[in-house]
Amino acid sequence: MRLDTSAFLAVLLASTGFSQTEAAALLQVDGRTVRRWLEGTRPTPKVAIERLRAWAYALDQTAEGIIMRKGVPTVLLLYSRD
């Protein structure tokens, strides 16, 4: 089964909380490039998916660490300016 990279990219952006502009800056590409990846008009490079996946994992681990160290229910808010 072939992975729909544009859908997967959208999920990764949602899980990181990055806007398209922020992801473009972090990946060192133009904002239009990220938009085209999301639209499926250009293929998303594997390196971009791998970097976003690593950031999503790191953010998830950070959130889990914050919650577990507190010992009480904690909320981690992620603010996006989109």
Secondary structure, DSSP 4 states (H G I P E B T S, - for coil): ----HHHHHHHHHHHHT--HHHHHHHHTS-HHHHHHHHHTSSPPPHHHHHHHHHHHHHHHHHHHHHHHHHSS----------
